[in-house]
Amino acid sequence: MPSNQQIVLDSRPVGEASVSNFKLITAQTPALQDGQVLVRHHYLSLDPYMRGRMNDSKSYAQPQPLGEVMIGGTVGEVTESRHPKFAVGDKVVGMGGWQEYSVVDANQAGAVRKVDTTHVPLSHYLGAVGMPGVTAWYGLVKIIEPRAGETMVVSAAAGAVGSAYGALAKARGCRVVGIAGGQDKCDYVVKALGFDACIDYKQHKDAISLSKALKQACPNGIDGHFENVGGMVLDAVLLRMNAFGRIAVCGMIAGYDGQPLPLANPALILISRLKMQGFIVSEHMEIWPEALKELGALVATGKLRPRESVAQGIAAAPEAFLGLLKGKNFGKQLVKLI
């Protein structure tokens, strides 16, 4: 069995996370038992939720144990199988973690899933046609419930979730406005993803200034908002929400280093009679098949053209992850392992 480079969580961050919180080790891959498959990972997914798991504090997910392989989504190829439904060469997606290989119990529901790379590239199963895409789908379809002609807004619009949200909302006849960091990201959001407008939040020093830009981009107000960031962005959006607007809260990346994110004017939730709901997409596995079918069709037909930032090699994962938390990635952040 092959030797396996892995990255484990070596210490918990105090405030901002750093490379020193991680450790690269080499382990021997155990021999397969009946029902197991050996997967060689081609790509590793890096996602903002991983920052919350590094803390030993109350959250929606169990903390990442110290000394164990960092949790994370992976796509790869079966290189050995002792399960009748999986053959050598099958392309699969799973939660293999920050390592080059994983041994997976294929009898465990959802542990590993075959994917078709005929029309959808393998890496997209970690982004647009994977967890981020399904996240966008659930927040839009099940919480916001858009109607044609309404205005939809999303923060972190150039990222894996935001780009999928835009395509899904446009498919439902909505006006779609993004918020992103930097003119290059905003240009991509409008020109490549087909958003109606995009606002560079880096050009605004406070929520009032950002809210004025939103007023220009959303002359009829905002009916639905998908929140990935929090902080100033959410304060600005709340000022522009229409009565009976809906907000899906997916992430608060502005506060992932432990600082609380107070709302400047929570009374707006009452004044505008808003629905504001947080969600975790892994708690809604029943909708994944429907969501993945639509997302796969959008990618295959070119209506969703996701962009990827790719770091090379397992050792690059910590630095790429810290860059993701600061918005240095452009689109879905991946680590290429092969």
C-alpha positions in Angstrom: 0.0 0.0 0.0 1.3 3.5 -0.8 2.8 5.9 1.7 0.4 8.9 2.3 1.3 12.5 2.9 -1.3 14.1 5.3 -1.9 17.4 6.9 -3.1 17.3 10.5 -4.3 20.1 12.8 -1.3 20.5 15.2 -2.7 23.3 17.4 -5.7 25.5 17.7 -5.5 29.1 16.5 -5.6 32.0 18.9 -7.3 34.7 16.9 -6.1 34.5 13.3 -5.1 31.1 12.0 -1.6 30.5 10.8 0.5 27.9 8.9 2.0 26.9 12.3 -1.4 25.4 13.3 -0.9 22.6 10.7 1.6 19.8 10.4 2.6 17.7 7.3 3.2 14.1 8.1 3.7 10.8 6.2 1.7 7.7 7.1 1.4 4.2 5.8 -1.9 3.4 4.1 -3.6 0.4 5.8 -4.5 -2.8 3.8 -8.0 -2.9 2.6 -10.7 -4.9 4.3 -13.9 -6.2 2.7 -16.2 -3.4 1.6 -13.5 -0.8 1.4 -11.9 1.1 -1.5 -8.6 2.9 -1.8 -9.0 6.4 -3.4 -6.1 8.4 -4.8 -7.2 12.0 -4.5 -6.8 14.3 -7.5 -8.2 17.4 -5.9 -8.8 18.6 -2.3 -11.4 21.2 -1.6 -10.7 24.2 0.7 -13.8 25.9 2.2 -14.4 28.6 4.8 -16.3 26.3 7.2 -13.0 24.6 8.0 -11.9 27.6 9.9 -14.8 27.2 12.4 -13.9 23.6 13.0 -10.3 24.5 14.0 -11.7 26.1 17.1 -12.8 24.1 20.2 -16.0 26.0 20.7 -19.7 25.8 20.2 -20.5 25.6 16.5 -22.8 23.8 14.1 -20.1 21.1 13.5 -17.8 19.1 15.8 -14.4 20.6 16.3 -11.5 19.2 14.2 -9.6 16.8 16.5 -6.0 17.7 17.1 -3.5 15.4 15.6 -5.9 14.1 13.0 -6.2 14.6 9.2 -8.0 17.9 8.4 -11.6 17.3 7.3 -12.3 18.2 3.7 -14.0 17.2 0.4 -12.0 15.3 -2.2 -12.4 13.9 -5.7 -10.2 11.2 -7.1 -9.9 7.7 -8.6 -10.4 4.3 -7.1 -7.0 2.5 -7.3 -8.0 -0.7 -5.4 -11.4 -2.0 -4.5 -12.8 -4.7 -2.2 -16.4 -3.6 -2.9 -18.5 -5.1 -5.7 -20.0 -1.7 -6.8 -16.7 0.1 -7.2 -14.0 -0.8 -9.8 -10.4 0.4 -10.3 -10.6 3.6 -12.4 -14.0 4.8 -11.1 -14.0 8.6 -10.5 -15.4 9.4 -7.1 -16.2 12.2 -4.7 -16.1 12.0 -0.9 -14.8 13.5 2.3 -11.2 12.1 2.1 -9.6 15.0 4.0 -6.3 16.8 3.5 -4.3 13.8 2.3 -3.1 12.0 -0.9 -5.1 8.8 -0.3 -8.0 7.6 1.7 -9.4 4.2 2.7 -13.2 4.4 2.5 -15.9 2.1 3.8 -18.0 2.1 0.6 -20.9 0.4 2.5 -21.4 3.6 4.6 -24.1 5.7 3.0 -22.8 8.8 1.3 -19.1 8.0 2.1 -18.1 7.8 -1.5 -20.1 8.5 -4.7 -19.3 7.8 -8.4 -19.3 10.8 -10.7 -19.5 11.1 -14.5 -16.8 13.3 -16.0 -18.1 13.1 -19.6 -19.5 16.6 -19.6 -18.5 17.9 -16.1 -14.8 18.1 -15.2 -13.8 16.1 -12.1 -12.8 19.2 -10.1 -16.2 20.8 -10.5 -17.7 18.1 -8.3 -16.0 20.0 -5.4 -17.5 23.3 -6.5 -20.3 24.1 -8.8 -21.6 20.5 -9.0 -20.7 19.7 -5.4 -21.3 21.0 -1.9 -20.9 24.7 -2.7 -23.4 24.5 -5.6 -25.9 22.6 -3.6 -25.4 25.2 -0.8 -26.4 28.0 -3.2 -29.3 25.9 -4.5 -30.8 25.3 -1.1 -30.4 28.8 0.1 -32.0 30.2 -3.0 -34.7 27.7 -3.7 -35.8 26.6 -0.2 -35.2 29.7 1.9 -35.4 32.7 -0.5 -38.0 31.1 -2.8 -37.4 33.6 -5.7 -40.0 34.8 -8.1 -39.3 36.1 -11.6 -38.5 39.8 -11.7 -37.3 40.0 -8.1 -33.8 41.3 -7.2 -31.4 38.8 -5.7 -28.1 39.7 -4.1 -25.1 37.6 -3.0 -21.9 38.4 -1.1 -18.6 36.7 -2.1 -20.2 36.6 -5.6 -17.0 35.4 -7.4 -16.6 32.4 -5.1 -17.9 28.8 -5.6 -21.2 29.4 -3.9 -21.8 32.9 -5.2 -21.2 32.0 -8.9 -23.6 29.1 -8.6 -26.2 31.2 -6.9 -26.1 33.8 -9.8 -26.7 31.1 -12.4 -29.5 29.6 -10.5 -31.2 32.9 -9.9 -30.8 34.0 -13.5 -32.4 30.7 -14.6 -35.4 31.8 -12.5 -35.8 35.1 -14.2 -34.3 37.3 -11.4 -32.2 40.4 -11.5 -28.9 39.3 -9.8 -26.4 41.7 -8.1 -23.1 40.5 -6.6 -20.8 41.9 -4.0 -17.1 41.0 -4.4 -13.7 42.2 -3.5 -11.8 43.8 -6.4 -12.6 45.1 -9.8 -11.2 42.0 -11.5 -13.7 39.8 -9.6 -16.6 42.2 -10.3 -15.7 42.1 -14.0 -15.8 38.3 -14.0 -19.1 38.2 -12.1 -20.8 40.5 -14.7 -19.0 39.4 -18.0 -18.5 35.7 -17.4 -21.2 34.8 -15.0 -23.9 37.0 -16.4 -24.8 39.0 -13.2 -26.7 42.3 -13.9 -24.3 44.2 -11.7 -21.5 43.7 -9.1 -20.3 46.0 -6.4 -16.6 46.1 -5.2 -17.0 46.3 -1.4 -13.3 47.4 -1.1 -14.2 50.7 -2.6 -16.5 51.4 0.4 -15.2 52.3 3.9 -18.5 51.6 5.7 -22.0 50.2 5.4 -23.6 53.5 4.6 -21.3 54.0 1.5 -21.9 50.4 0.4 -25.6 50.7 0.9 -25.6 53.8 -1.4 -23.9 51.6 -4.1 -26.5 48.9 -3.6 -29.3 51.5 -4.0 -27.9 52.3 -7.5 -27.5 48.7 -8.4 -30.9 47.6 -7.0 -33.3 50.5 -7.9 -36.3 48.4 -6.9 -34.7 47.3 -3.6 -33.6 43.8 -2.6 -36.0 40.8 -2.3 -33.6 38.0 -1.6 -30.0 38.0 -0.2 -27.6 35.1 0.3 -25.0 36.0 3.0 -21.5 34.5 3.0 -19.6 37.3 4.7 -21.5 39.2 7.4 -20.3 42.4 9.1 -20.4 45.6 7.0 -21.8 43.8 4.0 -24.9 42.5 5.9 -25.4 45.9 7.5 -25.5 47.5 4.1 -27.9 44.9 2.6 -30.3 45.2 5.5 -30.7 49.0 4.7 -31.9 48.1 1.2 -34.1 45.0 1.8 -37.7 45.3 0.7 -40.6 44.4 3.0 -41.0 40.7 3.4 -37.5 40.1 2.0 -35.7 36.8 2.6 -32.1 36.3 3.7 -30.3 32.9 3.7 -27.4 33.0 6.1 -24.7 30.5 5.0 -21.4 32.0 6.3 -19.9 34.8 8.4 -16.4 34.8 7.0 -15.8 38.3 8.3 -15.9 36.9 11.9 -14.1 33.5 11.5 -11.1 34.7 13.5 -13.2 34.8 16.6 -14.3 38.4 16.8 -18.1 38.9 17.3 -20.0 40.5 14.4 -22.7 42.7 15.9 -25.5 44.0 13.6 -25.6 47.8 13.4 -29.4 48.0 13.1 -31.2 44.7 13.9 -34.5 46.6 14.2 -34.6 46.5 10.4 -35.5 42.8 10.6 -38.7 43.8 12.3 -39.3 47.0 10.4 -39.1 45.2 7.0 -40.7 42.0 8.3 -37.7 40.0 7.0 -37.2 36.2 7.1 -33.6 35.5 8.0 -32.6 31.9 8.3 -29.3 30.1 8.7 -28.7 26.6 7.3 -26.2 23.8 7.0 -26.5 22.1 3.7 -25.3 18.7 5.0 -28.5 18.6 7.1 -30.6 18.5 3.9 -29.3 15.5 2.0 -32.7 14.8 0.5 -32.5 17.7 -1.9 -29.0 16.9 -3.2 -30.0 14.8 -6.2 -32.4 17.5 -7.5 -29.9 20.3 -6.9 -27.0 18.4 -8.5 -29.1 17.5 -11.6 -29.8 21.2 -12.2 -26.3 22.3 -11.5 -24.8 19.7 -13.7 -27.0 20.8 -16.6 -26.0 24.5 -16.1 -22.3 23.6 -16.3 -22.7 21.2 -19.2 -24.6 23.8 -21.2 -22.2 26.6 -20.4 -24.7 28.6 -18.4 -22.5 28.3 -15.3 -18.8 28.8 -16.0 -17.1 28.3 -12.7 -13.6 29.6 -12.1 -11.0 27.8 -10.0 -7.9 28.8 -8.0 -5.6 25.8 -7.9 -2.7 25.3 -5.5 -0.2 22.6 -6.3 0.6 19.8 -3.9 -0.5 18.8 -0.4 2.1 21.0 1.3 0.5 24.1 -0.3 -2.9 23.5 1.4 -2.4 25.5 4.6 -1.2 28.6 2.8 -3.9 28.4 0.2 -6.5 27.9 2.9 -5.4 31.0 4.8 -5.5 33.0 1.5 -9.1 31.8 1.0 -10.0 33.3 4.4 -8.6 36.7 3.2 -10.3 36.5 -0.2 -7.2 35.9 -2.2 -8.8 33.1 -4.2 -10.7 33.7 -7.4 -13.6 31.2 -7.6 -13.4 27.8 -6.0 -10.2 27.1 -4.1 -8.7 23.7 -4.8 -5.4 21.8 -4.1 -4.2 19.6 -7.0 -2.6 16.5 -5.7 -1.8 14.6 -8.9 
